[in-house]
Each structure stands twice: as C-alpha cells, then as structure tokens.
Amino acid sequence: MAKITYVEYGGKRHEIDVPNGLTVMEGARDNNIPGIEADCGGCCACSTCHVYVDDEWVDKLPEKDVMEEDMLDFAWEPDATRSRLTCQLTVTDQLDGLIVQMPKRQI
C-alpha cells in the first residue's frame, strides 16, 4: 500500500492509502477525488486522468511508453517533464509518498 497525495487545482490536498496493484487513477476514482475524470476507465484512450507529478517524483517513476506520450498530446497544458496519465501508474510500495497535482481542467 502507498500513501498518495492528490492536490486539486485550487490546492486542496487529499492523502489516500491506495492498495498495491491499483493504478493512481483508480485510487482517485475509488475515493471520489475531484479533478481526475478517467472517462476511458483506465484504457489509455483519453487524457482525462492527466496530472503533474511533483518534481521529486519525476525520476522515480517508470518511463512513459509511446501510447502514454501520444495521449498526453491531448491533455490540458501538458508539461514535457511532469505530466503523466494516472491510469498508467500502477501502485507499488515504491510509490509511497507520491504527490500528484491536477491541472486546471481535463479535456
């Protein structure tokens, strides 16, 4: 299990314990965290689970695959370094302490 902090665009923080094996998106969905819409249900077919990963975590996460890179082109104001799709981040003990910030809106 990992404690993940989801930060809404306005700054409100939600610290959630997310079980290993779920995705960061599923942790948000299951806990009704606003700002992550996940319209495709986690299939990497949209960009509505886009977040900005805290600077400390950028190099600790697995690299983006080609499909995630392509979908991020459709995200609201993507950042080449910090943007990730939460449906592509599987929770493990190594993600304990992860901080993600929601964009102003999802597309």
mmCIF file of the C-alpha atoms, coordinates in Angstrom:
data_MODEL
# 
_entry.id   MODEL 
# 
loop_
_atom_site.group_PDB 
_atom_site.id 
_atom_site.type_symbol 
_atom_site.label_atom_id 
_atom_site.label_alt_id 
_atom_site.label_comp_id 
_atom_site.label_asym_id 
_atom_site.label_entity_id 
_atom_site.label_seq_id 
_atom_site.pdbx_PDB_ins_code 
_atom_site.Cartn_x 
_atom_site.Cartn_y 
_atom_site.Cartn_z 
_atom_site.occupancy 
_atom_site.B_iso_or_equiv 
_atom_site.pdbx_formal_charge 
_atom_site.auth_seq_id 
_atom_site.auth_comp_id 
_atom_site.auth_asym_id 
_atom_site.auth_atom_id 
_atom_site.pdbx_PDB_model_num 
ATOM 1   C CA . MET A 1 1   ? 0.000   0.000  0.000   1.00 0.00 ? 1   MET A CA 1 
ATOM 2   C CA . ALA A 1 2   ? 1.175   3.519  -0.769  1.00 0.00 ? 2   ALA A CA 1 
ATOM 3   C CA . LYS A 1 3   ? 0.083   6.863  0.622   1.00 0.00 ? 3   LYS A CA 1 
ATOM 4   C CA . ILE A 1 4   ? -0.559  9.129  -2.355  1.00 0.00 ? 4   ILE A CA 1 
ATOM 5   C CA . THR A 1 5   ? -1.306  12.832 -2.098  1.00 0.00 ? 5   THR A CA 1 
ATOM 6   C CA . TYR A 1 6   ? -3.680  14.213 -4.712  1.00 0.00 ? 6   TYR A CA 1 
ATOM 7   C CA . VAL A 1 7   ? -3.659  18.009 -4.919  1.00 0.00 ? 7   VAL A CA 1 
ATOM 8   C CA . GLU A 1 8   ? -6.661  19.694 -6.512  1.00 0.00 ? 8   GLU A CA 1 
ATOM 9   C CA . TYR A 1 9   ? -6.064  22.663 -8.815  1.00 0.00 ? 9   TYR A CA 1 
ATOM 10  C CA . GLY A 1 10  ? -7.167  25.040 -6.046  1.00 0.00 ? 10  GLY A CA 1 
ATOM 11  C CA . GLY A 1 11  ? -4.673  23.495 -3.601  1.00 0.00 ? 11  GLY A CA 1 
ATOM 12  C CA . LYS A 1 12  ? -6.872  21.191 -1.519  1.00 0.00 ? 12  LYS A CA 1 
ATOM 13  C CA . ARG A 1 13  ? -4.899  18.067 -0.609  1.00 0.00 ? 13  ARG A CA 1 
ATOM 14  C CA . HIS A 1 14  ? -6.201  14.516 -0.266  1.00 0.00 ? 14  HIS A CA 1 
ATOM 15  C CA . GLU A 1 15  ? -3.862  11.928 1.316   1.00 0.00 ? 15  GLU A CA 1 
ATOM 16  C CA . ILE A 1 16  ? -5.118  8.477  0.399   1.00 0.00 ? 16  ILE A CA 1 
ATOM 17  C CA . ASP A 1 17  ? -3.826  4.976  1.113   1.00 0.00 ? 17  ASP A CA 1 
ATOM 18  C CA . VAL A 1 18  ? -4.015  3.154  -2.225  1.00 0.00 ? 18  VAL A CA 1 
ATOM 19  C CA . PRO A 1 19  ? -3.595  -0.629 -2.346  1.00 0.00 ? 19  PRO A CA 1 
ATOM 20  C CA . ASN A 1 20  ? -0.782  -2.105 -4.427  1.00 0.00 ? 20  ASN A CA 1 
ATOM 21  C CA . GLY A 1 21  ? -1.881  -3.272 -7.852  1.00 0.00 ? 21  GLY A CA 1 
ATOM 22  C CA . LEU A 1 22  ? -4.395  -0.473 -8.409  1.00 0.00 ? 22  LEU A CA 1 
ATOM 23  C CA . THR A 1 23  ? -3.455  2.500  -10.534 1.00 0.00 ? 23  THR A CA 1 
ATOM 24  C CA . VAL A 1 24  ? -3.099  6.024  -9.219  1.00 0.00 ? 24  VAL A CA 1 
ATOM 25  C CA . MET A 1 25  ? -6.237  6.808  -11.267 1.00 0.00 ? 25  MET A CA 1 
ATOM 26  C CA . GLU A 1 26  ? -8.206  4.007  -9.573  1.00 0.00 ? 26  GLU A CA 1 
ATOM 27  C CA . GLY A 1 27  ? -7.134  5.337  -6.172  1.00 0.00 ? 27  GLY A CA 1 
ATOM 28  C CA . ALA A 1 28  ? -8.580  8.732  -7.087  1.00 0.00 ? 28  ALA A CA 1 
ATOM 29  C CA . ARG A 1 29  ? -11.750 7.247  -8.571  1.00 0.00 ? 29  ARG A CA 1 
ATOM 30  C CA . ASP A 1 30  ? -12.399 4.924  -5.640  1.00 0.00 ? 30  ASP A CA 1 
ATOM 31  C CA . ASN A 1 31  ? -12.011 7.806  -3.185  1.00 0.00 ? 31  ASN A CA 1 
ATOM 32  C CA . ASN A 1 32  ? -14.041 10.382 -5.136  1.00 0.00 ? 32  ASN A CA 1 
ATOM 33  C CA . ILE A 1 33  ? -11.087 12.710 -5.636  1.00 0.00 ? 33  ILE A CA 1 
ATOM 34  C CA . PRO A 1 34  ? -12.210 15.615 -7.849  1.00 0.00 ? 34  PRO A CA 1 
ATOM 35  C CA . GLY A 1 35  ? -10.120 16.550 -10.864 1.00 0.00 ? 35  GLY A CA 1 
ATOM 36  C CA . ILE A 1 36  ? -9.430  13.107 -12.298 1.00 0.00 ? 36  ILE A CA 1 
ATOM 37  C CA . GLU A 1 37  ? -12.288 12.184 -14.608 1.00 0.00 ? 37  GLU A CA 1 
ATOM 38  C CA . ALA A 1 38  ? -10.943 8.958  -16.163 1.00 0.00 ? 38  ALA A CA 1 
ATOM 39  C CA . ASP A 1 39  ? -13.501 8.910  -18.961 1.00 0.00 ? 39  ASP A CA 1 
ATOM 40  C CA . CYS A 1 40  ? -12.000 5.831  -20.639 1.00 0.00 ? 40  CYS A CA 1 
ATOM 41  C CA . GLY A 1 41  ? -11.841 3.858  -17.400 1.00 0.00 ? 41  GLY A CA 1 
ATOM 42  C CA . GLY A 1 42  ? -8.080  3.431  -17.497 1.00 0.00 ? 42  GLY A CA 1 
ATOM 43  C CA . CYS A 1 43  ? -7.514  2.171  -21.039 1.00 0.00 ? 43  CYS A CA 1 
ATOM 44  C CA . CYS A 1 44  ? -5.101  4.974  -22.009 1.00 0.00 ? 44  CYS A CA 1 
ATOM 45  C CA . ALA A 1 45  ? -7.620  6.091  -24.621 1.00 0.00 ? 45  ALA A CA 1 
ATOM 46  C CA . CYS A 1 46  ? -8.119  9.646  -23.370 1.00 0.00 ? 46  CYS A CA 1 
ATOM 47  C CA . SER A 1 47  ? -6.218  12.171 -21.298 1.00 0.00 ? 47  SER A CA 1 
ATOM 48  C CA . THR A 1 48  ? -8.776  12.862 -18.563 1.00 0.00 ? 48  THR A CA 1 
ATOM 49  C CA . CYS A 1 49  ? -6.628  11.386 -15.783 1.00 0.00 ? 49  CYS A CA 1 
ATOM 50  C CA . HIS A 1 50  ? -3.729  13.749 -16.524 1.00 0.00 ? 50  HIS A CA 1 
ATOM 51  C CA . VAL A 1 51  ? -1.728  15.088 -13.573 1.00 0.00 ? 51  VAL A CA 1 
ATOM 52  C CA . TYR A 1 52  ? 1.513   16.894 -12.903 1.00 0.00 ? 52  TYR A CA 1 
ATOM 53  C CA . VAL A 1 53  ? 3.873   14.758 -10.840 1.00 0.00 ? 53  VAL A CA 1 
ATOM 54  C CA . ASP A 1 54  ? 5.728   16.543 -8.057  1.00 0.00 ? 54  ASP A CA 1 
ATOM 55  C CA . ASP A 1 55  ? 9.285   17.402 -9.125  1.00 0.00 ? 55  ASP A CA 1 
ATOM 56  C CA . GLU A 1 56  ? 10.773  14.999 -6.536  1.00 0.00 ? 56  GLU A CA 1 
ATOM 57  C CA . TRP A 1 57  ? 8.997   12.079 -8.192  1.00 0.00 ? 57  TRP A CA 1 
ATOM 58  C CA . VAL A 1 58  ? 9.696   12.620 -11.881 1.00 0.00 ? 58  VAL A CA 1 
ATOM 59  C CA . ASP A 1 59  ? 12.808  10.445 -11.963 1.00 0.00 ? 59  ASP A CA 1 
ATOM 60  C CA . LYS A 1 60  ? 11.416  7.829  -9.553  1.00 0.00 ? 60  LYS A CA 1 
ATOM 61  C CA . LEU A 1 61  ? 8.551   6.745  -11.817 1.00 0.00 ? 61  LEU A CA 1 
ATOM 62  C CA . PRO A 1 62  ? 8.718   4.271  -14.691 1.00 0.00 ? 62  PRO A CA 1 
ATOM 63  C CA . GLU A 1 63  ? 9.276   5.923  -18.054 1.00 0.00 ? 63  GLU A CA 1 
ATOM 64  C CA . LYS A 1 64  ? 6.276   6.809  -20.193 1.00 0.00 ? 64  LYS A CA 1 
ATOM 65  C CA . ASP A 1 65  ? 5.565   4.398  -23.004 1.00 0.00 ? 65  ASP A CA 1 
ATOM 66  C CA . VAL A 1 66  ? 4.722   5.555  -26.525 1.00 0.00 ? 66  VAL A CA 1 
ATOM 67  C CA . MET A 1 67  ? 0.954   5.271  -26.018 1.00 0.00 ? 67  MET A CA 1 
ATOM 68  C CA . GLU A 1 68  ? 1.035   7.468  -22.908 1.00 0.00 ? 68  GLU A CA 1 
ATOM 69  C CA . GLU A 1 69  ? 3.245   10.024 -24.676 1.00 0.00 ? 69  GLU A CA 1 
ATOM 70  C CA . ASP A 1 70  ? 0.757   10.144 -27.567 1.00 0.00 ? 70  ASP A CA 1 
ATOM 71  C CA . MET A 1 71  ? -2.267  10.586 -25.281 1.00 0.00 ? 71  MET A CA 1 
ATOM 72  C CA . LEU A 1 72  ? -0.560  13.365 -23.336 1.00 0.00 ? 72  LEU A CA 1 
ATOM 73  C CA . ASP A 1 73  ? -0.608  15.408 -26.550 1.00 0.00 ? 73  ASP A CA 1 
ATOM 74  C CA . PHE A 1 74  ? -4.362  15.759 -25.919 1.00 0.00 ? 74  PHE A CA 1 
ATOM 75  C CA . ALA A 1 75  ? -4.058  16.788 -22.257 1.00 0.00 ? 75  ALA A CA 1 
ATOM 76  C CA . TRP A 1 76  ? -4.723  20.265 -20.904 1.00 0.00 ? 76  TRP A CA 1 
ATOM 77  C CA . GLU A 1 77  ? -1.415  22.180 -20.890 1.00 0.00 ? 77  GLU A CA 1 
ATOM 78  C CA . PRO A 1 78  ? 0.902   19.147 -20.723 1.00 0.00 ? 78  PRO A CA 1 
ATOM 79  C CA . ASP A 1 79  ? 4.358   19.568 -19.243 1.00 0.00 ? 79  ASP A CA 1 
ATOM 80  C CA . ALA A 1 80  ? 7.019   17.552 -21.064 1.00 0.00 ? 80  ALA A CA 1 
ATOM 81  C CA . THR A 1 81  ? 8.672   16.544 -17.791 1.00 0.00 ? 81  THR A CA 1 
ATOM 82  C CA . ARG A 1 82  ? 5.938   16.395 -15.136 1.00 0.00 ? 82  ARG A CA 1 
ATOM 83  C CA . SER A 1 83  ? 2.779   15.303 -16.994 1.00 0.00 ? 83  SER A CA 1 
ATOM 84  C CA . ARG A 1 84  ? 1.595   11.734 -16.529 1.00 0.00 ? 84  ARG A CA 1 
ATOM 85  C CA . LEU A 1 85  ? -1.597  9.771  -17.042 1.00 0.00 ? 85  LEU A CA 1 
ATOM 86  C CA . THR A 1 86  ? -2.553  8.259  -13.707 1.00 0.00 ? 86  THR A CA 1 
ATOM 87  C CA . CYS A 1 87  ? -4.070  5.203  -15.405 1.00 0.00 ? 87  CYS A CA 1 
ATOM 88  C CA . GLN A 1 88  ? -0.535  4.250  -16.430 1.00 0.00 ? 88  GLN A CA 1 
ATOM 89  C CA . LEU A 1 89  ? 0.956   4.398  -12.934 1.00 0.00 ? 89  LEU A CA 1 
ATOM 90  C CA . THR A 1 90  ? 0.496   1.127  -11.038 1.00 0.00 ? 90  THR A CA 1 
ATOM 91  C CA . VAL A 1 91  ? 0.741   1.483  -7.278  1.00 0.00 ? 91  VAL A CA 1 
ATOM 92  C CA . THR A 1 92  ? 3.576   -0.323 -5.507  1.00 0.00 ? 92  THR A CA 1 
ATOM 93  C CA . ASP A 1 93  ? 5.314   0.257  -2.175  1.00 0.00 ? 93  ASP A CA 1 
ATOM 94  C CA . GLN A 1 94  ? 7.858   2.329  -4.121  1.00 0.00 ? 94  GLN A CA 1 
ATOM 95  C CA . LEU A 1 95  ? 5.155   4.970  -4.803  1.00 0.00 ? 95  LEU A CA 1 
ATOM 96  C CA . ASP A 1 96  ? 4.615   5.634  -1.089  1.00 0.00 ? 96  ASP A CA 1 
ATOM 97  C CA . GLY A 1 97  ? 4.656   9.421  -0.691  1.00 0.00 ? 97  GLY A CA 1 
ATOM 98  C CA . LEU A 1 98  ? 3.856   10.222 -4.338  1.00 0.00 ? 98  LEU A CA 1 
ATOM 99  C CA . ILE A 1 99  ? 2.352   13.684 -4.869  1.00 0.00 ? 99  ILE A CA 1 
ATOM 100 C CA . VAL A 1 100 ? 0.317   14.491 -7.959  1.00 0.00 ? 100 VAL A CA 1 
ATOM 101 C CA . GLN A 1 101 ? -1.325  17.809 -8.861  1.00 0.00 ? 101 GLN A CA 1 
ATOM 102 C CA . MET A 1 102 ? -4.391  18.113 -11.019 1.00 0.00 ? 102 MET A CA 1 
ATOM 103 C CA . PRO A 1 103 ? -4.425  20.559 -13.926 1.00 0.00 ? 103 PRO A CA 1 
ATOM 104 C CA . LYS A 1 104 ? -6.891  23.424 -14.122 1.00 0.00 ? 104 LYS A CA 1 
ATOM 105 C CA . ARG A 1 105 ? -9.180  21.165 -16.152 1.00 0.00 ? 105 ARG A CA 1 
ATOM 106 C CA . GLN A 1 106 ? -9.264  17.911 -18.066 1.00 0.00 ? 106 GLN A CA 1 
ATOM 107 C CA . ILE A 1 107 ? -10.016 17.753 -21.775 1.00 0.00 ? 107 ILE A CA 1 
# 
